[in-house]
């Protein structure tokens, strides 16, 4: 179970499991263990599996908190792509500031290739 607030389908944004997780936490009086993004354990396990140091890795994602913020909390760079769940107000998020923005995944690949 993750902390996502919403996800995108073809007809718009839909409520994700994060709201239900919070309701269950409240009802049960316990804190849920998050095993996906933005959990540090998730990012650290991927880095370990790939044998990559956080400072040499970048997360490219459309979710300002779970993708970009989660990666940055583990020492990775976070690049936000302006597709999918991206909303213009993400560019003024109060707690997460991406290391950069791209308009699509192809632009992200070009950016990475320029800086390798």
Backbone as CSV, one residue per row, in Angstrom:
resi,resn,N_x,N_y,N_z,CA_x,CA_y,CA_z,C_x,C_y,C_z
1,UNK,0.852,-1.172,0.000,0.000,0.000,0.000,0.894,1.230,0.000
2,UNK,0.562,2.186,-0.831,1.349,3.395,-0.927,0.607,4.593,-0.386
3,UNK,1.226,5.754,-0.519,0.641,6.994,-0.012,0.112,7.886,-1.128
4,UNK,-0.004,7.364,-2.331,-0.441,8.178,-3.452,-1.803,8.809,-3.224
5,UNK,-1.935,10.082,-3.588,-3.218,10.778,-3.467,-4.123,10.505,-4.657
6,UNK,-3.513,10.431,-5.837,-4.301,10.211,-7.050,-3.431,9.605,-8.125
7,UNK,-4.062,9.065,-9.135,-3.361,8.584,-10.323,-4.170,9.008,-11.530
8,UNK,-3.546,8.959,-12.681,-4.204,9.455,-13.886,-4.696,8.308,-14.755
9,UNK,-5.947,8.427,-15.165,-6.513,7.539,-16.168,-6.850,8.390,-17.390
10,UNK,-7.283,7.756,-18.456,-7.553,8.505,-19.681,-8.620,9.579,-19.497
11,UNK,-9.549,9.374,-18.566,-10.622,10.354,-18.375,-10.353,11.334,-17.233
12,UNK,-9.141,11.304,-16.667,-8.803,12.263,-15.622,-8.155,11.614,-14.420
13,UNK,-8.060,12.399,-13.344,-7.423,11.922,-12.118,-8.404,11.109,-11.285
14,UNK,-7.880,10.064,-10.621,-8.687,9.200,-9.762,-8.033,9.088,-8.391
15,UNK,-8.853,8.933,-7.375,-8.364,8.784,-6.017,-7.512,7.525,-5.901
16,UNK,-6.320,7.659,-5.340,-5.409,6.529,-5.159,-5.588,5.959,-3.743
17,UNK,-4.775,4.992,-3.383,-4.956,4.278,-2.125,-4.509,5.060,-0.891
18,UNK,-3.795,6.165,-1.063,-3.307,6.927,0.083,-4.399,7.367,1.037
19,UNK,-5.518,7.811,0.509,-6.631,8.243,1.363,-7.186,7.078,2.175
20,UNK,-7.282,5.926,1.547,-7.772,4.741,2.247,-6.775,4.280,3.305
21,UNK,-5.482,4.405,2.982,-4.448,4.030,3.932,-4.552,4.887,5.185
22,UNK,-4.727,6.185,5.002,-4.850,7.086,6.154,-6.092,6.749,6.980
23,UNK,-7.183,6.409,6.316,-8.399,6.030,7.036,-8.181,4.751,7.842
24,UNK,-7.488,3.792,7.268,-7.197,2.548,7.983,-6.252,2.790,9.156
25,UNK,-5.259,3.643,8.962,-4.358,3.987,10.062,-5.155,4.566,11.231
26,UNK,-6.036,5.486,10.916,-6.843,6.137,11.942,-7.753,5.129,12.635
27,UNK,-8.423,4.292,11.865,-9.366,3.319,12.423,-8.671,2.264,13.285
28,UNK,-7.452,1.891,12.882,-6.726,0.829,13.598,-5.786,1.351,14.670
29,UNK,-5.491,2.641,14.610,-4.578,3.223,15.583,-3.129,2.809,15.391
30,UNK,-2.766,2.455,14.159,-1.385,2.076,13.849,-0.926,2.803,12.596
31,UNK,0.396,2.917,12.439,0.948,3.545,11.244,1.256,2.468,10.212
32,UNK,0.792,2.665,8.986,1.026,1.699,7.910,2.484,1.714,7.485
33,UNK,2.956,0.569,7.048,4.308,0.479,6.502,4.210,0.619,4.990
34,UNK,4.797,1.676,4.473,4.760,1.925,3.037,5.900,1.146,2.387
35,UNK,5.581,0.333,1.394,6.599,-0.484,0.744,6.911,-0.009,-0.671
36,UNK,6.255,1.005,-1.124,6.514,1.567,-2.454,6.966,3.012,-2.310
37,UNK,6.937,3.726,-3.417,7.294,5.143,-3.379,6.307,5.875,-2.473
38,UNK,6.713,6.804,-1.648,8.017,7.443,-1.541,8.916,6.852,-0.442
39,UNK,8.666,5.632,-0.042,9.437,5.011,1.033,10.935,4.969,0.715
40,UNK,11.775,5.418,1.651,13.221,5.314,1.423,13.654,3.871,1.162
41,UNK,12.999,2.926,1.813,13.357,1.512,1.604,13.194,1.117,0.143
42,UNK,12.172,1.638,-0.506,11.927,1.342,-1.922,13.094,1.834,-2.779
43,UNK,13.426,3.111,-2.637,14.498,3.698,-3.448,15.846,3.069,-3.130
44,UNK,16.112,2.859,-1.838,17.403,2.276,-1.448,17.562,0.853,-1.962
45,UNK,16.486,0.081,-1.993,16.574,-1.284,-2.512,16.867,-1.285,-4.011
46,UNK,16.226,-0.399,-4.732,16.493,-0.296,-6.176,17.949,0.090,-6.424
47,UNK,18.428,1.077,-5.680,19.822,1.497,-5.830,20.775,0.347,-5.506
48,UNK,20.480,-0.385,-4.451,21.315,-1.528,-4.068,21.301,-2.596,-5.159
49,UNK,20.101,-2.917,-5.663,19.973,-3.933,-6.713,20.748,-3.555,-7.973
50,UNK,20.799,-2.269,-8.272,21.488,-1.798,-9.473,22.958,-1.454,-9.205
51,UNK,23.372,-1.535,-7.929,24.729,-1.188,-7.522,25.093,0.231,-7.966
52,UNK,24.181,1.167,-7.645,24.353,2.575,-8.011,24.254,3.421,-6.745
53,UNK,25.155,4.367,-6.598,25.114,5.290,-5.469,24.034,6.343,-5.739
54,UNK,23.361,6.806,-4.681,22.282,7.788,-4.871,22.709,9.027,-5.643
55,UNK,23.921,9.499,-5.394,24.379,10.719,-6.077,24.614,10.502,-7.569
56,UNK,24.606,9.244,-8.008,24.772,8.931,-9.434,23.465,8.511,-10.089
57,UNK,22.363,8.722,-9.404,21.058,8.279,-9.917,20.081,9.443,-10.014
58,UNK,19.147,9.302,-10.926,18.104,10.309,-11.077,16.760,9.620,-11.277
59,UNK,15.759,10.106,-10.567,14.391,9.632,-10.738,13.691,10.602,-11.664
60,UNK,13.067,10.075,-12.696,12.266,10.882,-13.613,10.825,10.484,-13.367
61,UNK,10.011,11.424,-12.925,8.641,11.069,-12.595,7.671,12.208,-12.766
62,UNK,6.394,11.844,-12.766,5.336,12.845,-12.917,4.687,13.206,-11.584
63,UNK,5.051,12.507,-10.509,4.474,12.752,-9.188,5.482,13.538,-8.352
64,UNK,5.147,14.765,-8.036,6.067,15.670,-7.341,6.492,15.129,-5.982
65,UNK,5.597,14.499,-5.247,5.905,14.019,-3.896,6.478,12.611,-3.919
66,UNK,5.762,11.673,-4.518,6.162,10.265,-4.451,7.366,9.933,-5.321
67,UNK,7.478,10.525,-6.489,8.610,10.261,-7.382,9.789,11.176,-7.057
68,UNK,9.586,12.460,-7.252,10.671,13.433,-7.112,11.094,13.592,-5.647
69,UNK,10.147,13.863,-4.764,10.471,14.054,-3.354,11.041,12.804,-2.710
70,UNK,10.466,11.648,-3.042,10.964,10.391,-2.487,12.401,10.131,-2.886
71,UNK,12.716,10.371,-4.142,14.084,10.172,-4.628,15.049,11.156,-3.968
72,UNK,14.658,12.403,-3.893,15.533,13.413,-3.301,15.806,13.127,-1.829
73,UNK,14.835,12.580,-1.129,15.019,12.246,0.286,16.086,11.174,0.480
74,UNK,16.379,10.431,-0.574,17.401,9.370,-0.517,18.724,9.814,-1.127
75,UNK,18.830,11.074,-1.502,20.082,11.585,-2.054,20.183,11.535,-3.561
76,UNK,19.099,11.146,-4.224,19.078,11.115,-5.688,18.643,12.470,-6.223
77,UNK,18.869,12.688,-7.502,18.294,13.842,-8.192,16.861,13.466,-8.575
78,UNK,16.012,14.472,-8.689,14.627,14.247,-9.087,14.237,15.178,-10.212
79,UNK,13.856,14.611,-11.344,13.461,15.376,-12.524,11.975,15.166,-12.747
80,UNK,11.218,16.244,-12.795,9.776,16.105,-13.000,9.427,16.273,-14.467
81,UNK,8.647,15.319,-14.960,8.191,15.366,-16.339,6.770,15.939,-16.349
82,UNK,6.515,16.830,-17.264,5.221,17.525,-17.322,4.188,16.717,-18.121
83,UNK,4.051,15.461,-17.770,3.034,14.594,-18.374,2.354,13.828,-17.248
84,UNK,1.396,13.000,-17.581,0.755,12.145,-16.577,0.090,12.933,-15.471
85,UNK,0.532,12.705,-14.234,-0.070,13.336,-13.059,0.371,14.778,-12.837
86,UNK,1.349,15.235,-13.599,1.837,16.598,-13.430,0.694,17.601,-13.516
87,UNK,0.737,18.576,-12.609,-0.187,19.714,-12.645,0.648,20.987,-12.557
88,UNK,0.259,22.062,-13.235,1.062,23.290,-13.213,1.408,23.772,-11.800
89,UNK,0.526,23.564,-10.841,0.822,24.013,-9.471,1.955,23.220,-8.815
90,UNK,2.336,22.075,-9.412,3.483,21.322,-8.897,4.755,22.155,-8.939
91,UNK,4.839,23.087,-9.876,6.034,23.911,-10.009,6.201,24.888,-8.843
92,UNK,5.192,24.954,-7.983,5.251,25.837,-6.810,4.955,25.032,-5.552
93,UNK,5.346,23.770,-5.551,5.080,22.902,-4.404,5.785,23.458,-3.167
94,UNK,5.122,23.425,-2.007,5.718,24.032,-0.811,6.911,23.284,-0.216
95,UNK,7.058,21.990,-0.497,8.146,21.244,0.150,9.085,20.518,-0.803
96,UNK,8.701,20.347,-2.055,9.549,19.617,-3.001,9.888,20.520,-4.178
97,UNK,11.174,20.657,-4.454,11.643,21.420,-5.606,12.465,20.493,-6.489
98,UNK,11.938,20.098,-7.644,12.691,19.206,-8.535,14.020,19.821,-8.955
99,UNK,14.936,18.957,-9.328,16.226,19.421,-9.843,16.082,19.931,-11.266
100,UNK,14.934,19.698,-11.868,14.651,20.190,-13.207,13.304,19.705,-13.686
101,UNK,12.862,20.277,-14.787,11.591,19.910,-15.418,11.846,19.591,-16.881
102,UNK,11.096,18.647,-17.412,11.108,18.361,-18.840,9.663,18.189,-19.284
103,UNK,9.425,18.398,-20.565,8.060,18.302,-21.075,7.640,16.879,-21.415
104,UNK,8.621,15.988,-21.626,8.281,14.603,-21.953,9.504,13.721,-21.690
105,UNK,9.312,12.427,-21.785,10.386,11.485,-21.480,11.535,11.584,-22.486
106,UNK,11.223,11.838,-23.749,12.282,11.982,-24.754,13.205,13.142,-24.394
107,UNK,12.641,14.222,-23.914,13.450,15.376,-23.500,14.320,15.007,-22.287
108,UNK,13.801,14.176,-21.392,14.576,13.720,-20.235,15.770,12.886,-20.684
109,UNK,15.556,11.998,-21.638,16.649,11.172,-22.160,17.713,12.049,-22.809
110,UNK,17.289,13.011,-23.614,18.246,13.934,-24.247,19.069,14.676,-23.191
111,UNK,18.412,15.128,-22.129,19.089,15.849,-21.061,20.126,14.954,-20.374
112,UNK,19.752,13.723,-20.096,20.691,12.784,-19.462,21.898,12.497,-20.361
113,UNK,21.658,12.315,-21.634,22.741,12.029,-22.559,23.705,13.212,-22.695
114,UNK,23.201,14.426,-22.557,24.040,15.624,-22.621,24.955,15.743,-21.414
115,UNK,24.550,15.174,-20.285,25.279,15.359,-19.019,25.926,14.082,-18.483
116,UNK,26.175,13.125,-19.329,26.789,11.890,-18.812,28.275,11.950,-18.801
